[in-house]
């Protein structure tokens, strides 16, 4: 829907969205997951200028997301909310390798460097998360 709206706004020929009228959670779920850019940080992400530039594109997309959702709501054929979650939860793998801990620390560092809010919570406080206990 986003690409169709952009093309229509820029008047790039005629635009048609093809597919079922009601695809609840279809593209929005995938697109929303991609905007959790801090969850993709590794120890290498901010190491180079190119890595930082790429990451900052993700931050810009994340920051623009609320505005994009407002634009897309007028095209949505359903009454379902386009955004179903506003938080990202990163769970440190307790039985993984040292690399998991290194990358988890890199996520925290990136959040601090880019002055984004975060907090630690207990796994049982994550909505819908089943820790198996």
N, CA, C and O atoms as a GROMACS GRO file, in nm:
protein
  532
    1UNK      N    1   0.083  -0.120   0.000
    1UNK     CA    2   0.000   0.000   0.000
    1UNK      C    3   0.086   0.125   0.000
    1UNK      O    4   0.052   0.225  -0.063
    2UNK      N    5   0.200   0.118   0.071
    2UNK     CA    6   0.285   0.236   0.078
    2UNK      C    7   0.339   0.272  -0.060
    2UNK      O    8   0.333   0.388  -0.099
    3UNK      N    9   0.390   0.173  -0.132
    3UNK     CA   10   0.446   0.200  -0.264
    3UNK      C   11   0.337   0.251  -0.359
    3UNK      O   12   0.361   0.344  -0.436
    4UNK      N   13   0.218   0.192  -0.353
    4UNK     CA   14   0.109   0.238  -0.438
    4UNK      C   15   0.072   0.383  -0.406
    4UNK      O   16   0.049   0.463  -0.497
    5UNK      N   17   0.067   0.417  -0.278
    5UNK     CA   18   0.035   0.555  -0.239
    5UNK      C   19   0.143   0.652  -0.286
    5UNK      O   20   0.112   0.761  -0.333
    6UNK      N   21   0.269   0.613  -0.273
    6UNK     CA   22   0.380   0.699  -0.319
    6UNK      C   23   0.373   0.722  -0.469
    6UNK      O   24   0.386   0.834  -0.516
    7UNK      N   25   0.352   0.614  -0.545
    7UNK     CA   26   0.345   0.627  -0.690
    7UNK      C   27   0.227   0.712  -0.733
    7UNK      O   28   0.239   0.795  -0.823
    8UNK      N   29   0.112   0.694  -0.669
    8UNK     CA   30  -0.005   0.773  -0.701
    8UNK      C   31   0.019   0.921  -0.670
    8UNK      O   32  -0.020   1.008  -0.747
    9UNK      N   33   0.081   0.948  -0.556
    9UNK     CA   34   0.109   1.086  -0.518
    9UNK      C   35   0.205   1.153  -0.616
    9UNK      O   36   0.193   1.272  -0.644
   10UNK      N   37   0.300   1.076  -0.666
   10UNK     CA   38   0.398   1.131  -0.761
   10UNK      C   39   0.347   1.128  -0.904
   10UNK      O   40   0.416   1.171  -0.997
   11UNK      N   41   0.224   1.076  -0.922
   11UNK     CA   42   0.158   1.068  -1.053
   11UNK      C   43   0.245   0.992  -1.154
   11UNK      O   44   0.266   1.039  -1.266
   12UNK      N   45   0.294   0.876  -1.113
   12UNK     CA   46   0.374   0.789  -1.199
   12UNK      C   47   0.280   0.690  -1.267
   12UNK      O   48   0.265   0.577  -1.220
   13UNK      N   49   0.216   0.730  -1.374
   13UNK     CA   50   0.125   0.643  -1.445
   13UNK      C   51   0.004   0.608  -1.361
   13UNK      O   52  -0.025   0.673  -1.261
   14UNK      N   53  -0.067   0.504  -1.403
   14UNK     CA   54  -0.181   0.458  -1.325
   14UNK      C   55  -0.134   0.352  -1.226
   14UNK      O   56  -0.039   0.278  -1.254
   15UNK      N   57  -0.200   0.345  -1.112
   15UNK     CA   58  -0.159   0.255  -1.005
   15UNK      C   59  -0.277   0.168  -0.966
   15UNK      O   60  -0.389   0.216  -0.947
   16UNK      N   61  -0.252   0.038  -0.955
   16UNK     CA   62  -0.354  -0.055  -0.908
   16UNK      C   63  -0.292  -0.147  -0.804
   16UNK      O   64  -0.180  -0.195  -0.821
   17UNK      N   65  -0.366  -0.172  -0.697
   17UNK     CA   66  -0.323  -0.268  -0.596
   17UNK      C   67  -0.402  -0.395  -0.623
   17UNK      O   68  -0.525  -0.394  -0.621
   18UNK      N   69  -0.331  -0.504  -0.649
   18UNK     CA   70  -0.394  -0.630  -0.685
   18UNK      C   71  -0.382  -0.728  -0.570
   18UNK      O   72  -0.274  -0.744  -0.512
   19UNK      N   73  -0.491  -0.791  -0.536
   19UNK     CA   74  -0.489  -0.890  -0.430
   19UNK      C   75  -0.619  -0.887  -0.353
   19UNK      O   76  -0.706  -0.805  -0.383
   20UNK      N   77  -0.632  -0.974  -0.255
   20UNK     CA   78  -0.755  -0.976  -0.176
   20UNK      C   79  -0.778  -0.841  -0.107
   20UNK      O   80  -0.684  -0.777  -0.061
   21UNK      N   81  -0.903  -0.800  -0.100
   21UNK     CA   82  -0.935  -0.671  -0.038
   21UNK      C   83  -0.902  -0.671   0.111
   21UNK      O   84  -0.862  -0.568   0.165
   22UNK      N   85  -0.916  -0.784   0.177
   22UNK     CA   86  -0.890  -0.790   0.321
   22UNK      C   87  -0.776  -0.887   0.347
   22UNK      O   88  -0.795  -1.009   0.346
   23UNK      N   89  -0.658  -0.833   0.372
   23UNK     CA   90  -0.542  -0.915   0.405
   23UNK      C   91  -0.493  -0.872   0.542
   23UNK      O   92  -0.382  -0.823   0.557
   24UNK      N   93  -0.576  -0.891   0.640
   24UNK     CA   94  -0.544  -0.849   0.776
   24UNK      C   95  -0.406  -0.899   0.818
   24UNK      O   96  -0.379  -1.019   0.814
   25UNK      N   97  -0.320  -0.807   0.858
   25UNK     CA   98  -0.187  -0.842   0.905
   25UNK      C   99  -0.090  -0.877   0.795
   25UNK      O  100   0.023  -0.917   0.825
   26UNK      N  101  -0.128  -0.865   0.669
   26UNK     CA  102  -0.042  -0.902   0.558
   26UNK      C  103   0.085  -0.821   0.551
   26UNK      O  104   0.182  -0.851   0.621
   27UNK      N  105   0.085  -0.718   0.469
   27UNK     CA  106   0.203  -0.636   0.450
   27UNK      C  107   0.238  -0.555   0.573
   27UNK      O  108   0.356  -0.532   0.600
   28UNK      N  109   0.139  -0.511   0.648
   28UNK     CA  110   0.166  -0.426   0.763
   28UNK      C  111   0.250  -0.499   0.868
   28UNK      O  112   0.337  -0.438   0.931
   29UNK      N  113   0.224  -0.627   0.888
   29UNK     CA  114   0.298  -0.703   0.987
   29UNK      C  115   0.445  -0.713   0.948
   29UNK      O  116   0.534  -0.693   1.031
   30UNK      N  117   0.471  -0.743   0.821
   30UNK     CA  118   0.609  -0.755   0.774
   30UNK      C  119   0.678  -0.619   0.777
   30UNK      O  120   0.792  -0.608   0.822
   31UNK      N  121   0.610  -0.517   0.729
   31UNK     CA  122   0.671  -0.384   0.724
   31UNK      C  123   0.699  -0.334   0.865
   31UNK      O  124   0.803  -0.273   0.889
   32UNK      N  125   0.608  -0.357   0.955
   32UNK     CA  126   0.630  -0.314   1.093
   32UNK      C  127   0.750  -0.382   1.156
   32UNK      O  128   0.825  -0.320   1.230
   33UNK      N  129   0.767  -0.510   1.126
   33UNK     CA  130   0.883  -0.581   1.181
   33UNK      C  131   1.013  -0.523   1.127
   33UNK      O  132   1.112  -0.516   1.200
   34UNK      N  133   1.013  -0.481   1.002
   34UNK     CA  134   1.134  -0.425   0.945
   34UNK      C  135   1.172  -0.292   1.010
   34UNK      O  136   1.287  -0.250   1.002
   35UNK      N  137   1.078  -0.227   1.072
   35UNK     CA  138   1.107  -0.097   1.132
   35UNK      C  139   1.162  -0.109   1.273
   35UNK      O  140   1.194  -0.007   1.335
   36UNK      N  141   1.175  -0.229   1.324
   36UNK     CA  142   1.241  -0.249   1.452
   36UNK      C  143   1.392  -0.252   1.431
   36UNK      O  144   1.458  -0.351   1.463
   37UNK      N  145   1.447  -0.143   1.378
   37UNK     CA  146   1.586  -0.141   1.332
   37UNK      C  147   1.687  -0.168   1.443
   37UNK      O  148   1.793  -0.222   1.415
   38UNK      N  149   1.658  -0.134   1.565
   38UNK     CA  150   1.755  -0.159   1.672
   38UNK      C  151   1.766  -0.308   1.703
   38UNK      O  152   1.872  -0.353   1.748
   39UNK      N  153   1.663  -0.383   1.679
   39UNK     CA  154   1.668  -0.527   1.699
   39UNK      C  155   1.759  -0.597   1.599
   39UNK      O  156   1.793  -0.714   1.619
   40UNK      N  157   1.798  -0.528   1.493
   40UNK     CA  158   1.887  -0.585   1.391
   40UNK      C  159   2.033  -0.546   1.414
   40UNK      O  160   2.119  -0.587   1.337
   41UNK      N  161   2.061  -0.466   1.516
   41UNK     CA  162   2.198  -0.420   1.541
   41UNK      C  163   2.287  -0.537   1.582
   41UNK      O  164   2.246  -0.624   1.659
   42UNK      N  165   2.409  -0.536   1.529
   42UNK     CA  166   2.512  -0.630   1.573
   42UNK      C  167   2.635  -0.548   1.614
   42UNK      O  168   2.635  -0.426   1.603
   43UNK      N  169   2.736  -0.617   1.660
   43UNK     CA  170   2.859  -0.546   1.699
   43UNK      C  171   2.926  -0.479   1.581
   43UNK      O  172   3.013  -0.394   1.600
   44UNK      N  173   2.889  -0.514   1.459
   44UNK     CA  174   2.949  -0.457   1.338
   44UNK      C  175   2.869  -0.341   1.280
   44UNK      O  176   2.922  -0.267   1.197
   45UNK      N  177   2.746  -0.323   1.322
   45UNK     CA  178   2.655  -0.226   1.258
   45UNK      C  179   2.712  -0.085   1.254
   45UNK      O  180   2.709  -0.021   1.149
   46UNK      N  181   2.762  -0.036   1.364
   46UNK     CA  182   2.806   0.104   1.371
   46UNK      C  183   2.957   0.119   1.356
   46UNK      O  184   3.011   0.227   1.380
   47UNK      N  185   3.025   0.013   1.318
   47UNK     CA  186   3.171   0.014   1.311
   47UNK      C  187   3.224   0.101   1.198
   47UNK      O  188   3.331   0.161   1.212
   48UNK      N  189   3.154   0.108   1.086
   48UNK     CA  190   3.202   0.185   0.970
   48UNK      C  191   3.103   0.297   0.937
   48UNK      O  192   2.988   0.295   0.980
   49UNK      N  193   3.151   0.394   0.862
   49UNK     CA  194   3.064   0.505   0.818
   49UNK      C  195   2.950   0.452   0.733
   49UNK      O  196   2.836   0.498   0.746
   50UNK      N  197   2.979   0.356   0.646
   50UNK     CA  198   2.874   0.298   0.561
   50UNK      C  199   2.770   0.225   0.645
   50UNK      O  200   2.651   0.236   0.620
   51UNK      N  201   2.815   0.151   0.745
   51UNK     CA  202   2.723   0.080   0.834
   51UNK      C  203   2.634   0.176   0.911
   51UNK      O  204   2.514   0.153   0.924
   52UNK      N  205   2.694   0.284   0.961
   52UNK     CA  206   2.616   0.384   1.034
   52UNK      C  207   2.515   0.451   0.941
   52UNK      O  208   2.401   0.474   0.980
   53UNK      N  209   2.556   0.483   0.819
   53UNK     CA  210   2.465   0.548   0.724
   53UNK      C  211   2.347   0.458   0.692
   53UNK      O  212   2.232   0.503   0.688
   54UNK      N  213   2.374   0.330   0.669
   54UNK     CA  214   2.266   0.234   0.641
   54UNK      C  215   2.171   0.224   0.760
   54UNK      O  216   2.049   0.225   0.743
   55UNK      N  217   2.227   0.216   0.879
   55UNK     CA  218   2.146   0.205   1.000
   55UNK      C  219   2.061   0.331   1.018
   55UNK      O  220   1.944   0.321   1.056
   56UNK      N  221   2.116   0.447   0.991
   56UNK     CA  222   2.043   0.572   1.009
   56UNK      C  223   1.927   0.584   0.910
   56UNK      O  224   1.830   0.654   0.939
   57UNK      N  225   1.935   0.518   0.796
   57UNK     CA  226   1.821   0.512   0.704
   57UNK      C  227   1.708   0.435   0.772
   57UNK      O  228   1.591   0.472   0.762
   58UNK      N  229   1.743   0.326   0.842
   58UNK     CA  230   1.642   0.250   0.916
   58UNK      C  231   1.579   0.331   1.028
   58UNK      O  232   1.459   0.321   1.051
   59UNK      N  233   1.660   0.411   1.096
   59UNK     CA  234   1.605   0.497   1.201
   59UNK      C  235   1.510   0.600   1.141
   59UNK      O  236   1.404   0.627   1.197
   60UNK      N  237   1.548   0.658   1.028
   60UNK     CA  238   1.462   0.758   0.962
   60UNK      C  239   1.329   0.694   0.922
   60UNK      O  240   1.223   0.756   0.936
   61UNK      N  241   1.334   0.571   0.870
   61UNK     CA  242   1.211   0.500   0.833
   61UNK      C  243   1.126   0.475   0.957
   61UNK      O  244   1.004   0.492   0.954
   62UNK      N  245   1.189   0.433   1.065
   62UNK     CA  246   1.118   0.408   1.191
   62UNK      C  247   1.050   0.536   1.240
   62UNK      O  248   0.934   0.533   1.281
   63UNK      N  249   1.122   0.646   1.236
   63UNK     CA  250   1.067   0.772   1.286
   63UNK      C  251   0.954   0.824   1.196
   63UNK      O  252   0.867   0.897   1.243
   64UNK      N  253   0.956   0.785   1.069
   64UNK     CA  254   0.853   0.829   0.975
   64UNK      C  255   0.728   0.741   0.978
   64UNK      O  256   0.624   0.779   0.925
   65UNK      N  257   0.738   0.626   1.039
   65UNK     CA  258   0.631   0.527   1.034
   65UNK      C  259   0.494   0.580   1.079
   65UNK      O  260   0.396   0.553   1.010
   66UNK      N  261   0.482   0.653   1.189
   66UNK     CA  262   0.349   0.702   1.228
   66UNK      C  263   0.284   0.789   1.120
   66UNK      O  264   0.164   0.778   1.095
   67UNK      N  265   0.362   0.874   1.056
   67UNK     CA  266   0.310   0.959   0.947
   67UNK      C  267   0.265   0.872   0.829
   67UNK      O  268   0.161   0.898   0.768
   68UNK      N  269   0.343   0.771   0.797
   68UNK     CA  270   0.309   0.682   0.686
   68UNK      C  271   0.180   0.608   0.716
   68UNK      O  272   0.094   0.595   0.629
   69UNK      N  273   0.164   0.559   0.838
   69UNK     CA  274   0.041   0.488   0.874
   69UNK      C  275  -0.082   0.577   0.857
   69UNK      O  276  -0.186   0.532   0.809
   70UNK      N  277  -0.069   0.702   0.897
   70UNK     CA  278  -0.182   0.796   0.880
   70UNK      C  279  -0.219   0.809   0.733
   70UNK      O  280  -0.337   0.812   0.698
   71UNK      N  281  -0.118   0.818   0.647
   71UNK     CA  282  -0.144   0.830   0.503
   71UNK      C  283  -0.209   0.704   0.448
   71UNK      O  284  -0.297   0.712   0.363
   72UNK      N  285  -0.167   0.589   0.497
   72UNK     CA  286  -0.217   0.463   0.443
   72UNK      C  287  -0.357   0.428   0.492
   72UNK      O  288  -0.429   0.355   0.424
   73UNK      N  289  -0.397   0.478   0.607
   73UNK     CA  290  -0.528   0.443   0.662
   73UNK      C  291  -0.641   0.478   0.565
   73UNK      O  292  -0.742   0.407   0.561
   74UNK      N  293  -0.626   0.584   0.489
   74UNK     CA  294  -0.733   0.620   0.396
   74UNK      C  295  -0.749   0.517   0.284
   74UNK      O  296  -0.855   0.511   0.221
   75UNK      N  297  -0.647   0.437   0.258
   75UNK     CA  298  -0.653   0.336   0.152
   75UNK      C  299  -0.688   0.198   0.204
   75UNK      O  300  -0.714   0.106   0.126
   76UNK      N  301  -0.691   0.182   0.335
   76UNK     CA  302  -0.714   0.050   0.394
   76UNK      C  303  -0.861   0.010   0.379
   76UNK      O  304  -0.951   0.083   0.420
   77UNK      N  305  -0.885  -0.107   0.318
   77UNK     CA  306  -1.024  -0.150   0.298
   77UNK      C  307  -1.087  -0.213   0.422
   77UNK      O  308  -1.204  -0.252   0.419
   78UNK      N  309  -1.012  -0.224   0.530
   78UNK     CA  310  -1.064  -0.289   0.650
   78UNK      C  311  -1.073  -0.191   0.765
   78UNK      O  312  -1.020  -0.080   0.760
   79UNK      N  313  -1.140  -0.234   0.867
   79UNK     CA  314  -1.148  -0.152   0.988
   79UNK      C  315  -1.038  -0.189   1.087
   79UNK      O  316  -1.028  -0.130   1.194
   80UNK      N  317  -0.954  -0.288   1.050
   80UNK     CA  318  -0.844  -0.330   1.137
   80UNK      C  319  -0.736  -0.222   1.142
   80UNK      O  320  -0.708  -0.157   1.042
   81UNK      N  321  -0.678  -0.205   1.258
   81UNK     CA  322  -0.568  -0.109   1.271
   81UNK      C  323  -0.449  -0.157   1.188
   81UNK      O  324  -0.418  -0.276   1.184
   82UNK      N  325  -0.383  -0.063   1.122
   82UNK     CA  326  -0.265  -0.099   1.045
   82UNK      C  327  -0.146  -0.127   1.136
   82UNK      O  328  -0.059  -0.207   1.101
   83UNK      N  329  -0.142  -0.062   1.249
   83UNK     CA  330  -0.035  -0.087   1.345
   83UNK      C  331  -0.095  -0.159   1.464
   83UNK      O  332  -0.186  -0.109   1.529
   84UNK      N  333  -0.041  -0.277   1.492
   84UNK     CA  334  -0.098  -0.357   1.601
   84UNK      C  335  -0.007  -0.361   1.723
   84UNK      O  336  -0.049  -0.407   1.829
   85UNK      N  337   0.117  -0.313   1.710
   85UNK     CA  338   0.209  -0.310   1.823
   85UNK      C  339   0.299  -0.188   1.810
   85UNK      O  340   0.331  -0.144   1.699
   86UNK      N  341   0.340  -0.134   1.922
   86UNK     CA  342   0.427  -0.016   1.919
   86UNK      C  343   0.562  -0.042   1.984
   86UNK      O  344   0.649   0.045   1.982
   87UNK      N  345   0.582  -0.159   2.039
   87UNK     CA  346   0.706  -0.190   2.109
   87UNK      C  347   0.783  -0.299   2.037
   87UNK      O  348   0.726  -0.380   1.964
   88UNK      N  349   0.912  -0.300   2.059
   88UNK     CA  350   1.000  -0.408   2.014
   88UNK      C  351   1.058  -0.472   2.139
   88UNK      O  352   1.105  -0.403   2.229
   89UNK      N  353   1.056  -0.604   2.142
   89UNK     CA  354   1.116  -0.676   2.255
   89UNK      C  355   1.230  -0.761   2.201
   89UNK      O  356   1.212  -0.838   2.106
   90UNK      N  357   1.346  -0.747   2.261
   90UNK     CA  358   1.462  -0.828   2.225
   90UNK      C  359   1.492  -0.916   2.345
   90UNK      O  360   1.516  -0.867   2.456
   91UNK      N  361   1.491  -1.045   2.322
   91UNK     CA  362   1.515  -1.141   2.430
   91UNK      C  363   1.654  -1.200   2.411
   91UNK      O  364   1.683  -1.260   2.307
   92UNK      N  365   1.739  -1.184   2.511
   92UNK     CA  366   1.874  -1.239   2.506
   92UNK      C  367   1.866  -1.390   2.522
   92UNK      O  368   1.808  -1.440   2.619
   93UNK      N  369   1.924  -1.459   2.428
   93UNK     CA  370   1.924  -1.605   2.429
   93UNK      C  371   2.014  -1.653   2.542
   93UNK      O  372   2.136  -1.637   2.535
   94UNK      N  373   1.956  -1.712   2.644
   94UNK     CA  374   2.032  -1.752   2.762
   94UNK      C  375   2.123  -1.872   2.737
   94UNK      O  376   2.215  -1.896   2.815
   95UNK      N  377   2.100  -1.947   2.631
   95UNK     CA  378   2.184  -2.063   2.604
   95UNK      C  379   2.263  -2.048   2.474
   95UNK      O  380   2.313  -2.146   2.420
   96UNK      N  381   2.273  -1.925   2.424
   96UNK     CA  382   2.346  -1.900   2.300
   96UNK      C  383   2.495  -1.884   2.325
   96UNK      O  384   2.546  -1.915   2.432
   97UNK      N  385   2.561  -1.835   2.224
   97UNK     CA  386   2.705  -1.815   2.234
   97UNK      C  387   2.737  -1.676   2.287
   97UNK      O  388   2.647  -1.595   2.310
   98UNK      N  389   2.865  -1.648   2.306
   98UNK     CA  390   2.908  -1.516   2.348
   98UNK      C  391   2.864  -1.409   2.249
   98UNK      O  392   2.839  -1.295   2.287
   99UNK      N  393   2.854  -1.446   2.121
   99UNK     CA  394   2.813  -1.351   2.018
   99UNK      C  395   2.674  -1.292   2.047
   99UNK      O  396   2.650  -1.175   2.020
  100UNK      N  397   2.584  -1.374   2.102
  100UNK     CA  398   2.452  -1.324   2.139
  100UNK      C  399   2.463  -1.211   2.241
  100UNK      O  400   2.398  -1.108   2.228
  101UNK      N  401   2.546  -1.232   2.343
  101UNK     CA  402   2.564  -1.130   2.446
  101UNK      C  403   2.634  -1.006   2.391
  101UNK      O  404   2.598  -0.894   2.428
  102UNK      N  405   2.730  -1.025   2.304
  102UNK     CA  406   2.801  -0.912   2.241
  102UNK      C  407   2.704  -0.829   2.158
  102UNK      O  408   2.704  -0.706   2.166
  103UNK      N  409   2.621  -0.895   2.079
  103UNK     CA  410   2.525  -0.822   1.995
  103UNK      C  411   2.414  -0.758   2.077
  103UNK      O  412   2.365  -0.651   2.042
  104UNK      N  413   2.373  -0.822   2.185
  104UNK     CA  414   2.274  -0.762   2.274
  104UNK      C  415   2.329  -0.633   2.334
  104UNK      O  416   2.259  -0.532   2.340
  105UNK      N  417   2.455  -0.636   2.376
  105UNK     CA  418   2.520  -0.515   2.429
  105UNK      C  419   2.529  -0.407   2.321
  105UNK      O  420   2.516  -0.288   2.350
  106UNK      N  421   2.552  -0.449   2.196
  106UNK     CA  422   2.559  -0.352   2.085
  106UNK      C  423   2.424  -0.285   2.064
  106UNK      O  424   2.419  -0.166   2.031
  107UNK      N  425   2.316  -0.358   2.081
  107UNK     CA  426   2.181  -0.300   2.069
  107UNK      C  427   2.162  -0.192   2.176
  107UNK      O  428   2.117  -0.082   2.145
  108UNK      N  429   2.198  -0.224   2.300
  108UNK     CA  430   2.185  -0.127   2.409
  108UNK      C  431   2.271  -0.004   2.382
  108UNK      O  432   2.226   0.109   2.402
  109UNK      N  433   2.394  -0.026   2.336
  109UNK     CA  434   2.483   0.087   2.304
  109UNK      C  435   2.423   0.174   2.195
  109UNK      O  436   2.427   0.297   2.205
  110UNK      N  437   2.368   0.112   2.090
  110UNK     CA  438   2.309   0.190   1.980
  110UNK      C  439   2.189   0.270   2.029
  110UNK      O  440   2.172   0.386   1.990
  111UNK      N  441   2.105   0.210   2.113
  111UNK     CA  442   1.993   0.285   2.169
  111UNK      C  443   2.041   0.407   2.245
  111UNK      O  444   1.981   0.514   2.236
  112UNK      N  445   2.148   0.392   2.321
  112UNK     CA  446   2.204   0.504   2.397
  112UNK      C  447   2.267   0.608   2.304
  112UNK      O  448   2.245   0.728   2.323
  113UNK      N  449   2.344   0.564   2.205
  113UNK     CA  450   2.409   0.657   2.112
  113UNK      C  451   2.305   0.742   2.038
  113UNK      O  452   2.324   0.862   2.020
  114UNK      N  453   2.195   0.679   1.996
  114UNK     CA  454   2.092   0.750   1.921
  114UNK      C  455   1.982   0.805   2.011
  114UNK      O  456   1.878   0.851   1.964
  115UNK      N  457   2.005   0.800   2.142
  115UNK     CA  458   1.916   0.860   2.242
  115UNK      C  459   1.770   0.815   2.226
  115UNK      O  460   1.677   0.896   2.228
  116UNK      N  461   1.753   0.684   2.210
  116UNK     CA  462   1.619   0.625   2.202
  116UNK      C  463   1.586   0.561   2.336
  116UNK      O  464   1.672   0.500   2.398
  117UNK      N  465   1.463   0.574   2.380
  117UNK     CA  466   1.426   0.517   2.510
  117UNK      C  467   1.423   0.364   2.506
  117UNK      O  468   1.387   0.304   2.405
  118UNK      N  469   1.462   0.304   2.616
  118UNK     CA  470   1.454   0.159   2.630
  118UNK      C  471   1.448   0.125   2.779
  118UNK      O  472   1.483   0.206   2.864
  119UNK      N  473   1.403   0.005   2.806
  119UNK     CA  474   1.404  -0.043   2.945
  119UNK      C  475   1.411  -0.194   2.943
  119UNK      O  476   1.368  -0.260   2.848
  120UNK      N  477   1.466  -0.248   3.050
  120UNK     CA  478   1.469  -0.392   3.069
  120UNK      C  479   1.343  -0.434   3.141
  120UNK      O  480   1.300  -0.369   3.236
  121UNK      N  481   1.285  -0.543   3.094
  121UNK     CA  482   1.167  -0.598   3.161
  121UNK      C  483   1.184  -0.749   3.173
  121UNK      O  484   1.268  -0.809   3.106
  122UNK      N  485   1.106  -0.807   3.258
  122UNK     CA  486   1.108  -0.952   3.275
  122UNK      C  487   1.035  -1.016   3.157
  122UNK      O  488   0.935  -0.961   3.109
  123UNK      N  489   1.082  -1.130   3.109
  123UNK     CA  490   1.016  -1.196   2.995
  123UNK      C  491   0.866  -1.217   3.017
  123UNK      O  492   0.788  -1.205   2.922
  124UNK      N  493   0.824  -1.250   3.140
  124UNK     CA  494   0.681  -1.273   3.163
  124UNK      C  495   0.598  -1.145   3.150
  124UNK      O  496   0.475  -1.151   3.148
  125UNK      N  497   0.664  -1.029   3.142
  125UNK     CA  498   0.594  -0.902   3.125
  125UNK      C  499   0.575  -0.866   2.976
  125UNK      O  500   0.512  -0.765   2.944
  126UNK      N  501   0.629  -0.947   2.886
  126UNK     CA  502   0.614  -0.922   2.742
  126UNK      C  503   0.478  -0.977   2.699
  126UNK      O  504   0.452  -1.097   2.714
  127UNK      N  505   0.390  -0.892   2.646
  127UNK     CA  506   0.258  -0.940   2.603
  127UNK      C  507   0.269  -1.050   2.499
  127UNK      O  508   0.336  -1.035   2.396
  128UNK      N  509   0.203  -1.162   2.526
  128UNK     CA  510   0.199  -1.273   2.431
  128UNK      C  511   0.321  -1.362   2.431
  128UNK      O  512   0.325  -1.460   2.356
  129UNK      N  513   0.420  -1.333   2.512
  129UNK     CA  514   0.543  -1.414   2.514
  129UNK      C  515   0.526  -1.530   2.610
  129UNK      O  516   0.483  -1.512   2.725
  130UNK      N  517   0.559  -1.648   2.564
  130UNK     CA  518   0.551  -1.768   2.647
  130UNK      C  519   0.693  -1.818   2.666
  130UNK      O  520   0.752  -1.876   2.574
  131UNK      N  521   0.747  -1.798   2.782
  131UNK     CA  522   0.886  -1.836   2.810
  131UNK      C  523   0.901  -1.986   2.836
  131UNK      O  524   1.012  -2.034   2.856
  132UNK      N  525   0.792  -2.058   2.836
  132UNK     CA  526   0.797  -2.202   2.859
  132UNK      C  527   0.802  -2.241   3.005
  132UNK      O  528   0.816  -2.359   3.039
  133UNK      N  529   0.792  -2.142   3.093
  133UNK     CA  530   0.798  -2.174   3.236
  133UNK      C  531   0.660  -2.175   3.298
  133UNK      O  532   0.645  -2.200   3.417
   0.00000   0.00000   0.00000
